[in-house]
């Protein structure tokens, strides 16, 4: 079973450099998007009420202009 999986992996993925490069590019994009989203979500939750978007929403609600 393991030998069959190894052969399939080599035949379709490891044999060509272009497949490795495509995998690396896609993997880097997914990792970057995931990490950036997680960091932004954490930063926003830790600083809720202190960020300009929160302050601006409160000012608009109170009728105060920029």
Helices and strands as residue ranges (DSSP letters): H 2-9, I 10-14, H 17-46, H 52-62
